[in-house]
Structures are given as structure tokens and as C-alpha cells.
Amino acid sequence: MTGRLILILGDQLSMTVASLAGGDRSGDVVLMAEVLAEAQYVPHHKRKIALVFAAMRHFRDELIADGWRVDYVRLDDPENSGTLGGEVRRAMARHGLSRVVVTEPGEWRLLAEMRSWDFAELLPDGRFLADRLGFAAWAEGRKGLRMEHFYRLMRRKTGLLIEGDQPAGGRWNFDSDNRKPAAAELSMPRPPRFAPDAITREVLELVAERFPDNFGVLEGFAMAVTRADAEAAFAHFLHHGLAQFGTYQDAMLLEQPFLFHAFIAPQLNLGLLDPLDLCRKVEAEWRGGRVPLNSAEGFIRQIIGWREFVRGIYWWRMPGYDRENALDARCPLPAFYWTGKTEMACIRACVEQTRDHAYAHHIQRLMVTGNFALLAGIDPHELHEWYLAVYADAYEWVELPNTLGMSQFADGGLLASKPYAASGAYINRMSNYCSGCAHDVKAKAGPRACPFNLLYWDFIARHRDRLVRNPRMVQMVRTWDRFTDEKQAQLRRDAGRFLDRLG
């Protein structure tokens, strides 16, 4: 039988990926390629590019050790065509092969391209709990999609945190226990650091040379780039972070970028970790009495609930979902999302942390950078491309619904039940950012007022007719309606001045 070319993408670094599972070591050739088109379709963070290339090169060696014949094309190969399609065709010619097999990619633009390859066989990605067609069948015809309903299906399907036929602890969701601000004096674990080996150091030099102007810093890079190191990082979280993870998962602190978070999403989304395996290990910690239920449930909900849910939304609504803009937000993304040069201490802290680590946790993304963009009317597609570029865990299938749907309400409420808009009081309650800010978080109007306060009421006023029909927002609309005409006018004027300066 004639062999095949097996194409492995940079986020398919799993021995169990479908294209490998059906492969033949004696006749097939595995192709992996670092291509410029994938490295620069958005201006990716330097650490993200380095992580992907270093992980790919280590996975190449893992495949070779497992008996596979691997054709690996480096970015600096002078014959590199710069595109996946070009490298597939070159490899087919090199090896005299006429067939290509590839596991479906995680982004619509690549899937559309691969469907045009008449020589390619595309296999479904079985590394997720919910297949795309099954999710679409569940979603079709529903008036509204709520993650909680989907999450309960996933809990029953996996048996995670189920006792008999009921949820452990008598509740499906312990999110109400997971909203405590953190004190700076808490003892918090730091994620383990992995010194770059020769392969990773070579990649770091390549990225520094080829992408010198990209956002982010490479100095101090110590991320897990192998399966063994990724598993070691998760084991460290299980033993040192998980117990407090649930309680403080929404907290934000200066000088504490990680708090009790696992910081393994980049490796999980690359394929170096198995999501169900992670959840079973977390469940075992709870059943062993070593962590509380709210922490175990909070982690598992993020993986089998939210992560699977947003992937289902993405494939169900694409193509076109990335251009939805239900609130007609048109303002350009402010430059300080790239520079961090702003008097707003919370934005500055989150952008600088993102620059240094290619990481910010979900509340920093949702309630600081995302909340500001929502209130200011920033174009959601521009914000989407920023998130996709700057975070090491960002792939379109997971990032786009979180940005367009959850953060910006650009899909009109398909994913989220309300716009996640908040004034400065929320940020002040959940962080210590406001104590060193040039703005006064308690001021509702005037030149020193927190911009989140000004913009919050302006947002309510701009979208009053839509929000008054939302049961979770109607009370804030009624509050706005009770303001005097003079107060409303002052708030709108102050917000308008701020937005004019922003523009």
C-alpha cells in the first residue's frame, strides 16, 4: 500500500490525534512545518511564537523516538514556501506521495483552505468531549444557549463529580463560592520554571531575529514546551494551587500575575495535556480530601463546561461569527492596549503583565481589558485580533467566542445572558489596582473620576432601549432613568470628553 503524508499542525501535539492514530509507521511520513503565514496572520506575542515552535520541535523528537519518519521544515529553511499548502505540496513531491491526511484544524480559515485540497483526507478532532455536529444538534432551535445546561450534560457524560445520579455536594455549580478578593499577604505558589534546553534556546534566537518588533518580551522565557514538563507543571498546581484556586479565581493583584491559577492553558491548547485526564486528577484530589469541592468543581467547569461550550459555539456559528457587532461598536482599539501607557492603573497592570508573560487570567481579560472595550465601544473585531495575538493560549476556536460573545456581547446575547459591563467598583473590590491609580475610583463624575464609572453610565444610556428588555440589566436602566436630567447630561458630557481624548 502506498504511504501517506500525515500533516501535524502546531496545536496538534498529541500522540492520540486522529491522523496519527490511524497512521502506519512503516509507510507514512509525518510532516511538520513552521510557516510564516501561521506565525504572522496576526502579530503574535513573541513568547507565543517561541512556545509553539519549541513545542513542535520537541514533539518532532518524541515522534521520531516512537518510530515515526518525520519531515520537519524549519522557519529558516531557505526553501520554505511560507504556507502550509506550499509545504504540503513540496513534501508530497519530495516523498512521491499523492495522499495527505490531517486532523481538522481549530480555525475556520484553515479548514476552508484544507477543504480545497482535493488530495487531502480530513479527520475529526477527537480530543474534545463534544463533537461539532453533536453540539450543533443540541444548539439548534434553542431560544438561548446557556453554558450551565451544556455543562450538566458534560458532567453526566463524563461522570465527573457525580454521586449516584446527582452532583457531588448537591449542587452543579459552586461559582458563588469562588468570588473572593485576595489579600496581598496570602502565600501564593509560583508556577514552576523550566530552563530552556538547546532546542528551545535556538528557537528563542530565531524568534528574536525574525520577529523583533512583535509585542512582548522573550527574556526570562521558562514555559513548559514538552509533555513531561507540562505534566510536571500541572502536578505542581494540583499540590500547591488547586486548594485555593476556586476561592480566589476571580481575584487580581499587582505583582501577582498567577495567584492560584494553573497556567497550563497554553500547553493544553497545544495538545501536550489531555483535558479529561486533568479533570480526573482534580476530581481525585477532592475525593482524597486534599482540596475543597468548590475548587475542584470550578476547575472542571472551566475545562468540560466553558472550554467545550465555546468551541461548540465557534464551529456552529462560523463563518461570519467573527464579524458580528450587535452593539454597533466602531471605535478603534486604543494604542495603550499595546504600549500600556495609560493613567488607568488596572489597564496598565494587565497590559504589562500580558507583555511580560503572554498571560492574563479570565477576570483580567473579561472585567478589565474586555470591560473597558465594551464600555468605550471598541470595535469587537479589533479587540478579538488583539486577544488572539497577545495570549499564549489563544486559538480562534476558544478566543473568538470568549471575546465576541462573552466579553463584548457582539453576538447579541447568544452566548452570554447579559453584557458584562461594570463600573470601577467591581475592579476595586476584586483587586488592589485602584490604590495607586491617578483616577478616583469613588468619583462618579468630574475630571478625576474613574473612566470605568463615566463610561458605565454612558454605556447604559447609549444602549438603553436594548438593555431595558434584558432581565439582568433592567434594574440598572431604571436607576439611570431616575437620575435627574442634569446628572444624566453631566455624565454623558464627561464620558464624551474622555472618549474624545481616547480617539
C-alpha positions in Angstrom: 0.0 0.0 0.0 1.3 3.4 -0.9 2.1 5.5 2.1 0.5 8.8 3.0 1.7 12.2 4.2 0.4 12.9 7.7 0.3 16.7 8.4 0.5 17.6 12.1 -0.3 21.2 13.0 1.3 23.2 15.7 -1.6 22.8 18.1 -2.0 19.0 17.5 0.9 17.9 19.5 -0.8 14.7 20.8 0.1 11.1 20.2 -3.6 10.3 20.2 -4.6 12.9 17.5 -6.7 11.1 14.8 -4.3 11.4 11.9 -1.6 9.6 13.9 -3.9 7.1 15.5 -4.7 5.7 12.0 -1.2 6.0 10.7 1.3 3.4 9.6 4.9 3.9 10.8 6.3 1.7 8.1 5.0 3.6 5.2 3.6 7.0 6.2 5.6 10.3 6.5 4.7 12.8 9.2 5.1 16.5 8.1 5.5 19.3 10.5 6.3 22.8 9.2 7.0 26.2 10.8 5.5 28.6 8.3 5.4 32.4 8.2 1.7 32.6 7.2 0.8 31.0 10.6 3.3 33.0 12.6 2.1 36.4 11.3 -1.6 36.3 10.3 -1.9 38.3 13.5 1.1 39.9 15.2 1.6 37.1 17.7 3.3 37.7 21.0 7.0 36.7 20.8 6.5 34.1 23.6 3.6 32.5 21.8 5.6 32.0 18.7 8.5 30.7 20.7 6.3 28.3 22.7 4.7 26.8 19.6 7.9 26.3 17.6 9.8 24.9 20.6 6.9 22.6 21.4 6.7 21.5 17.8 10.5 20.7 17.7 10.3 18.7 20.9 7.2 16.8 19.6 9.1 16.0 16.4 11.7 14.3 18.6 9.0 12.5 20.5 7.6 11.2 17.2 11.0 10.0 16.0 11.6 8.2 19.3 8.2 6.5 18.8 9.2 5.1 15.4 7.7 7.7 13.0 9.5 9.0 10.0 9.3 12.8 10.3 9.9 15.5 7.7 10.3 18.7 9.7 10.6 22.1 7.9 12.1 24.9 9.9 11.1 28.6 9.5 14.6 29.5 8.4 14.8 26.8 5.8 15.7 28.7 2.6 13.2 26.6 0.6 10.3 27.1 3.0 7.4 28.4 1.0 5.8 30.2 3.9 2.4 28.5 3.8 1.1 25.1 4.9 -0.3 24.4 1.5 3.0 25.1 -0.1 4.8 22.8 2.3 2.3 20.0 1.9 2.8 20.1 -1.9 6.6 20.3 -1.6 6.6 17.3 0.8 4.3 15.2 -1.5 6.8 15.8 -4.3 9.8 15.0 -2.1 8.4 11.7 -1.0 6.5 10.7 -4.1 3.1 10.7 -2.2 -0.3 11.5 -3.5 -2.4 11.5 -0.4 -2.4 13.7 2.7 -4.3 13.0 5.9 -4.8 15.7 8.5 -6.9 16.2 11.6 -9.3 19.1 11.2 -7.7 22.4 12.3 -9.1 24.6 15.1 -9.6 27.6 12.9 -12.2 28.1 10.2 -9.8 29.9 7.8 -7.5 26.8 7.8 -10.4 24.4 7.4 -11.7 26.3 4.4 -8.3 26.1 2.8 -7.8 22.4 3.5 -11.3 21.6 2.1 -10.0 22.9 -1.2 -7.1 20.4 -1.2 -8.5 17.6 -3.4 -5.7 15.3 -2.3 -6.4 15.6 1.5 -8.5 13.5 3.8 -9.7 15.5 6.9 -10.4 13.6 10.1 -12.5 14.9 13.0 -10.5 16.1 16.1 -11.4 13.5 18.8 -9.5 15.3 21.6 -12.7 17.1 22.7 -15.6 15.7 24.6 -18.3 17.3 22.4 -18.1 16.8 18.6 -19.0 19.7 16.4 -22.1 18.1 14.9 -23.4 16.9 18.2 -23.1 20.4 19.7 -24.9 21.9 16.7 -27.7 19.4 17.0 -28.0 20.3 20.7 -28.0 24.1 20.0 -30.3 24.3 17.0 -33.8 25.6 17.9 -33.0 26.7 21.4 -34.1 30.2 22.3 -30.9 30.8 24.2 -27.7 28.9 24.8 -26.5 28.7 28.4 -23.3 27.1 29.4 -24.8 25.8 32.6 -27.2 23.5 30.7 -24.5 22.2 28.5 -22.1 21.8 31.4 -24.6 19.5 33.2 -24.7 17.3 30.1 -20.9 17.0 30.1 -20.9 16.2 33.8 -23.3 13.3 33.3 -21.4 12.2 30.2 -18.1 12.0 32.0 -19.3 11.1 35.4 -17.1 13.8 37.0 -18.2 14.9 40.4 -21.3 12.7 40.2 -22.6 10.6 43.1 -25.3 8.2 42.0 -27.1 10.4 39.6 -26.7 13.7 41.4 -24.0 16.3 41.5 -21.5 16.0 44.4 -22.4 18.3 47.2 -25.9 18.6 46.0 -25.1 21.5 43.6 -23.9 21.6 40.0 -22.1 24.9 40.3 -20.2 26.4 43.2 -19.3 29.7 41.4 -20.9 31.8 44.2 -18.2 30.5 46.5 -15.4 31.5 44.0 -15.5 35.3 44.1 -13.4 36.3 47.0 -10.8 39.0 46.6 -7.2 38.0 47.6 -5.1 39.8 50.2 -1.5 40.5 49.1 -0.1 38.8 52.1 -1.5 35.4 51.1 1.2 32.8 50.4 0.8 32.1 46.7 2.7 29.5 44.7 4.7 30.5 41.6 4.3 28.2 38.5 7.4 26.1 38.0 10.0 27.4 35.6 11.7 25.2 33.0 15.1 26.3 31.9 15.3 26.4 28.1 17.3 23.5 26.6 19.4 23.7 23.4 16.4 23.3 21.2 14.4 26.0 22.9 17.3 28.4 23.0 17.7 28.0 19.3 14.0 28.8 18.8 14.3 31.9 21.1 17.2 33.2 19.0 15.2 32.6 15.8 12.1 34.5 17.2 14.3 37.4 18.4 15.8 37.7 15.0 12.7 37.2 12.8 10.1 38.9 14.9 12.0 41.8 16.7 9.0 44.2 16.6 6.3 41.9 17.8 4.6 42.6 21.1 6.1 41.0 24.2 9.4 40.1 25.8 11.4 36.9 25.4 13.7 37.5 28.3 13.0 35.0 31.2 11.2 32.5 29.0 10.7 29.4 31.1 7.5 27.8 29.8 6.9 24.1 29.6 7.5 23.0 26.0 7.4 19.2 26.4 4.7 16.8 27.5 6.8 15.8 30.6 7.3 19.4 31.7 3.6 20.3 31.1 2.6 17.3 33.2 5.1 18.5 35.9 3.6 22.0 35.8 0.1 20.6 36.3 1.2 18.3 39.2 2.7 21.4 40.9 -0.7 23.1 40.6 -2.6 20.1 42.0 -0.4 20.1 45.1 0.2 23.8 45.6 -2.5 25.8 43.9 -5.7 23.9 43.4 -6.9 24.0 47.1 -7.2 27.8 46.9 -7.9 28.1 43.2 -11.7 28.2 43.4 -12.0 30.7 46.2 -9.6 33.2 44.6 -10.0 32.6 40.9 -11.6 36.0 40.2 -9.1 38.0 42.3 -6.5 40.3 40.8 -3.3 41.6 42.5 -0.4 43.7 41.4 2.9 41.8 41.3 1.0 38.5 41.4 0.2 37.5 37.8 -0.6 33.9 38.6 -2.1 33.8 42.1 -3.5 30.2 42.4 -4.1 29.6 38.7 -2.6 26.6 36.9 -1.1 28.5 33.9 -1.4 25.3 31.8 -3.9 26.5 29.2 -1.1 27.2 26.6 0.1 23.6 26.9 -3.5 22.2 27.0 -4.4 24.0 23.8 -1.3 22.8 22.1 -2.2 19.2 22.8 0.5 18.5 25.3 -2.1 17.8 28.0 -5.3 15.8 27.9 -8.4 17.7 29.2 -10.2 14.7 30.6 -7.1 13.4 32.3 -6.6 16.8 34.0 -10.2 16.8 35.3 -9.9 13.2 36.6 -6.8 14.2 38.5 -8.6 17.2 40.0 -11.5 15.0 41.0 -9.1 12.6 42.7 -7.7 15.4 44.8 -11.2 16.2 46.0 -12.2 12.6 46.6 -8.9 12.2 48.6 -9.9 15.1 50.9 -7.0 17.2 49.8 -8.9 20.1 48.1 -12.4 21.6 48.7 -15.3 20.9 46.3 -15.6 24.5 45.2 -12.1 24.4 43.8 -12.4 21.1 42.1 -15.8 22.0 40.6 -14.5 25.4 39.5 -11.6 23.9 37.6 -13.6 21.1 36.0 -16.3 23.6 34.9 -13.8 25.7 33.0 -12.5 22.6 31.2 -15.5 20.4 30.3 -18.0 23.2 30.6 -16.8 26.5 29.3 -13.9 25.3 27.1 -16.1 22.8 25.3 -19.0 25.2 25.1 -17.2 28.0 23.4 -15.7 25.6 20.9 -19.2 24.3 20.1 -20.4 27.9 19.6 -17.4 28.7 17.3 -18.0 25.9 14.9 -21.7 26.2 15.0 -21.6 29.9 14.1 -18.7 30.1 11.7 -18.1 31.5 9.2 -19.4 35.0 10.0 -19.4 34.9 13.7 -16.1 36.9 13.9 -17.9 39.9 12.2 -20.9 40.1 14.4 -21.3 43.5 16.1 -24.7 43.7 17.8 -23.9 46.9 19.7 -22.5 48.6 16.6 -19.2 49.4 18.4 -16.9 51.2 15.9 -14.1 52.9 17.9 -10.5 51.8 17.1 -8.5 49.9 19.6 -6.5 52.4 21.7 -2.8 52.3 21.4 -2.4 51.6 25.1 -3.5 48.0 24.6 -0.1 47.6 23.0 2.0 50.0 25.0 0.5 50.0 28.5 0.9 53.8 28.5 -2.3 54.9 30.3 -3.1 56.5 33.6 -5.7 53.7 34.3 -3.7 51.5 36.7 -5.8 48.4 36.1 -5.4 48.6 32.3 -1.7 49.3 32.7 -1.2 46.4 35.0 -3.0 43.9 32.8 -1.2 45.0 29.6 2.2 45.0 31.2 1.5 41.5 32.6 0.4 40.4 29.2 3.6 41.8 27.6 5.8 40.1 30.1 4.1 36.6 30.3 1.7 36.3 27.3 -0.9 35.6 30.1 -3.7 37.1 32.0 -6.4 35.2 33.7 -10.1 35.2 32.7 -11.2 38.1 35.0 -8.4 40.3 33.9 -9.5 39.7 30.3 -13.2 39.9 30.9 -13.6 42.6 33.6 -10.6 44.9 32.8 -9.4 45.0 29.2 -12.7 43.5 27.9 -14.9 45.6 30.2 -13.2 48.8 29.1 -13.6 47.9 25.4 -17.2 47.1 25.9 -17.9 50.4 27.8 -15.9 52.5 25.3 -17.5 51.0 22.2 -14.3 49.5 20.8 -14.7 47.6 17.6 -15.1 43.9 18.7 -13.2 42.5 15.7 -10.1 44.7 16.6 -10.3 43.5 20.2 -10.6 39.9 19.0 -7.5 40.2 16.9 -5.6 41.7 19.9 -6.6 38.9 22.2 -5.7 36.4 19.5 -2.3 38.0 19.1 -1.1 38.6 22.7 -2.0 35.4 24.7 -0.1 32.2 24.5 -3.3 30.1 24.9 -5.2 32.0 22.3 -6.5 30.0 19.3 -9.5 31.3 17.4 -11.9 28.4 18.4 -11.5 29.3 22.1 -10.7 33.0 22.0 -13.3 34.3 19.5 -16.5 33.3 21.3 -15.0 34.5 24.6 -14.3 37.9 23.1 -17.2 38.4 20.7 -19.8 36.7 22.8 -18.9 36.7 26.5 -16.8 39.9 26.7 -18.3 42.2 24.1 -21.9 41.0 23.7 -21.4 41.4 20.0 -23.5 38.3 19.2 -26.5 40.0 20.9 -26.8 37.5 23.7 -26.3 34.2 22.0 -23.5 33.2 24.4 -23.9 35.5 27.4 -27.1 36.3 29.2 -26.1 40.0 29.7 -23.3 42.4 28.8 -20.5 42.0 31.3 -20.3 45.7 32.0 -19.1 47.0 35.3 -18.0 50.3 36.9 -14.8 50.8 38.8 -16.3 49.5 42.0 -16.0 45.9 40.7 -12.3 46.3 39.9 -11.7 48.0 43.3 -13.5 45.1 45.1 -11.6 42.3 43.3 -8.1 43.9 43.1 -5.6 46.3 44.6 -5.2 48.2 41.3 -7.1 51.3 42.3 -5.0 52.2 45.2 -2.2 53.6 43.0 -4.3 55.0 40.2 -4.3 58.6 39.0 -8.1 58.4 38.9 -10.5 58.3 41.8 -12.5 55.0 41.8 -15.1 56.5 44.1 -15.7 59.6 41.9 -18.7 59.2 39.5 -18.2 62.5 37.6 -15.6 65.2 37.1 -12.0 65.3 35.7 -10.6 62.7 38.2 -13.5 60.3 38.0 -12.6 56.7 37.2 -13.2 56.2 33.4 -15.0 53.0 34.2 -17.5 54.9 36.2 -18.0 57.6 33.5 -18.3 55.0 30.7 -20.6 52.7 32.6 -23.5 55.1 32.7 -22.8 56.3 29.2 -22.9 52.6 28.1 -26.3 52.2 29.8 -27.6 55.4 28.2 -26.3 54.5 24.7 -28.0 51.1 24.8 -31.0 51.8 26.9 -33.6 50.5 24.5 -31.8 47.2 24.2 -30.9 46.8 27.9 -34.3 47.6 29.2 -35.5 44.3 27.7 -32.8 42.3 29.4 -34.0 41.0 32.8 -30.4 41.1 34.2 -29.9 44.7 33.2 -33.3 46.3 33.5 -32.6 47.4 37.1 -29.6 49.5 36.1 -31.6 51.1 33.3 -34.3 52.0 35.9 -31.5 53.5 38.0 -30.3 55.6 35.1 -33.9 56.7 34.4 -34.2 58.0 37.9 -31.2 60.3 37.6 -32.1 64.0 37.0 -31.7 65.4 33.6 -28.8 67.5 34.9 -27.0 64.5 36.3 -27.5 62.5 33.1 -26.2 65.3 31.0 -23.1 65.7 33.1 -22.3 62.0 33.0 -22.7 62.0 29.2 -20.6 65.1 28.8 -17.8 63.7 31.0 -17.9 60.4 29.2 -17.9 62.2 25.8 -14.8 64.2 26.7 -13.0 61.1 27.8 -13.9 59.3 24.6 -12.8 62.3 22.5 -9.4 62.2 24.2 -9.2 58.5 23.7 -9.9 58.9 20.0 
